[in-house]
């Protein structure tokens, strides 16, 4: 996706978020914002993230994601399919990135807190291109979600990603990510704000990439079956000498709860 196309896509999502309307019974609907880590709902979304890298390079990835809950909503399977473009090295036309599948399970949750255990498998479907790692990876993780108030959620998470097979010529992956996720969603309102502070340690390269992102989301509409159509914009900035990017912007649309 070109820079012009990215800006057009972002502008359309922003206009939709700003102009979105809901029927009067929206407050009586189940929370289908997709912001609560311990609410596992069926969802289908598409997003585009544009990363501004150092030396005027870029990495652009469009991702389709589908989540299917099961076990009465206490577990889910999420599949992500990315298509990327970059000018790292020689210029690249858009190509397939690394497919991933994530299994999540909620062992405990009540009105005040909950835990989510997960494990994500990454497949090197990008092959030898610059769009993927070239490695099979597994990433177990845990999220501790705290419902501080009906409007505020604070959910720290720890994820560790390691490679276990793949292209021997590509670097191994051994990285821990600490993520501090915060949601502010006023009761009865159709908008929300989230913050994400991510601090990582790359054991292979002895680096500490960090980033901070803020998203602005809104329910655009409820469908007849109660599903919600949501839109969001998420700008971010890389932090520190080992930052993964200088800054980025992501925009997306998601149907939740159908």
N, C-alpha and C positions, 0 to 999 in steps of 0.2 A: 504494500500500500504506500503510495507516494505521500509526501508531506501535505500536499494540497488536499488529497483524499482524506487524510487523517483529520485535518482541520475541519473539513466539511462534515465528516462523521461526528466529530466532537461537538460542532455547532448544532447539528440536528438533535443530538441527545440533550444538549443544554436547553434548547428551545422546548423540547418535549417535557423535560423536567420542570421548567418554569411554567409551562402552560397546562400541565397535567391536572385532570379533575377526577374526582371520585363521586360515586353515588352517595346519597345521604346516609345510607346504612353502613358505610365503610367502617365506622367505629365498632360495629358489632361483629365484624369479620375476624377470623383468626389472624394473628400476626403473620403475614406472609411477606415481610420485608426481607427475609433471608439474612438478617443481621445477628440473630441469636444463635450462638454455637450449639445449644442443646435443643434446638428445634430443627429436626431433619425432615425436610419436605422435598417432594418431587419438584425438580426445577430444570429449566432449559434456558441457557443463556449464551450470548455472543458478546465478545468484548474485543477491543483493540488497544494495545499498549505500545506507546512509542517512547523509547529510551534514548536520551541524548547522551552519548558517550564522550569520553575525552578525545582530543584531536579531531573534533568535528565529525566523528563517526556516529552511526545510529544503529539501533536494533529495534525492529518493528515486528510485533507478533499479534495476530488475530487468533482468538481461541474460541472454540465451541465447547461448552460444558453441559453435561447431563448428569443429574443426580436422581437415583432411584432409592427411596426408603423401603425398609422391610422390617420384620420383627416388631410390628405395631409402632413403627417410628423410632425404635431404639437403635436402629442400625441403618446404614445407607452405603451405596456404592456410587462413586462419582468417577466419571470418565471425562478426560480432557484431551481435546485434539487441537494442537496449535499449527498454524501456518505462519512462517516467518520470512522476513527479508532483512538484509543487512549489507553494509558496505565494508565490513571487517575483511581485510585482505582484499582480494579481487571483488568487484561488484557482483552480487548474487541476485538472481531473480527469486521471487517468492518460492518457497519450498516447504515441505512437511517438516515439522519439528518433532520432538520426542513425545509420543503418546504416553499418558499416565492413567492409572486406575487407583482410586483411593477408597479403602474400606474404613468406615467409622462406626464406633459402637459407644453407646452411653451406658456405662455400668451403674451410674447413680445420678439422679437429678431430683431436686425438689424446687419449691418456689424461690429459694434463696441462692442455691448454688448447684453446680453439676460438673461432672467430669466427662470428657470425651477422649477415648483412646482411638488411635488411627494408625494405619499403615498404608503407605503409598508405594506402588511399584512404577518405576519409570522404564520405558522401553526405548531402545536406541533406533527408533524408526526414521530419524533424520539421516542415518547412515554416516558418511564421511563429510558431510557438509558442515558449515559453520552454524547450523540451526540447532544443533543438539550436542550432547556430551559424548556420544559414541559409546556409552556405558549403560548396562543394566544397573538400576539403582533400587534400593529399598529405603524407606524413610518412616520409621516408627515415630509416633508423637503423642503428646498428651496436652489437653487443654483443660484449664481450671476456670470455669465460668462463674463469676460472682454477680448476682443480680443485686447490686447495691441499693437501688431504688427501682420502682417500676419504669423509670425513664433511663436509668444508667446501668450499663453492664461493663465490668472490667474483667478481661479474660486473658491472663498470661498463658503462653504456650511454649513448649520445648519440643523441637523436632531435630532428629539426627539422621542425616543422609549419608549412605555409604554405597559405593559401587561394588559389585561382586562378579561381574563378567563384562565382556564386550571387547572393543578394539584395544589391543595391547599398546598400540602406538599413541593412544589418547591418555591424558592424565587421569589417575585414580581420583575418586571423590570420597572425602571424609570430612564432613562439615556439620557443626551444630548450630542451630538457629534458635535464638530466644525472641519471641514475638510478644509485645504488649499491645493488646487489642482493646480499644475502648469504643463503646457505642452510646450515643445520646439520641434517644428517640422519644419525644414528648408524647404522652398518652393521648390517643385520639387524633393525633396529627398524621399527615401523610408524608412527612419528610423526616430525615435523620442525618446525623453526622457521625462518621467513624474516624478513629485515628489508629495508625499502625506504626509502632516503633520496632524495627527489626535490627538485632545485633547478632552477628554470626562470628564463628571462629572456624577458619579453614585450616584443618590440621595438616593437610598435604602441603600447602603453600605458606603456612604460618602468617595468614592475613586475617584482618578483622573488619570485613565489610559491614557497613551500617546504612540504614535508610529510614526515612520517615515519610509517611503518606497520609493524606487526609481525603476522605471521600464525602461527597454531598449526594445523597440519594433521595428519591421520591417515588411514591406510588403513583403511577400514571393513570391506572384504571383497574377496576375489578371486572373480571369476566363473569358470565352467567353461572359458571360452575364454582365460583368463589375464588378462582385463581387470581393472582395479582400480577400486573404488568409493571415492572419497576425499571427505573433508569438511574444511572449514576455517572458522576465524573470524579476521578481520583488523581489529583496531581501529587507529585512526590519529589523528594530531593535526596541525593546521596550524601552521606556524612563521612568525614575522615579521609585519611590518605588512601585507604583501600576501598573507597566507595564503589559500589557496583555500577553506578552511572552518575552523571552530573545531576540530571533531573529527568523526570518522566511525566507522562500524562496518560491516563487510561479512561476510556469511556465504554459503557456497556448497557445492554438491555437484557432483562431476565424475566421469564414467566415462572412464577412460584406457586406451588400448591394446586396444580391441576390434576 
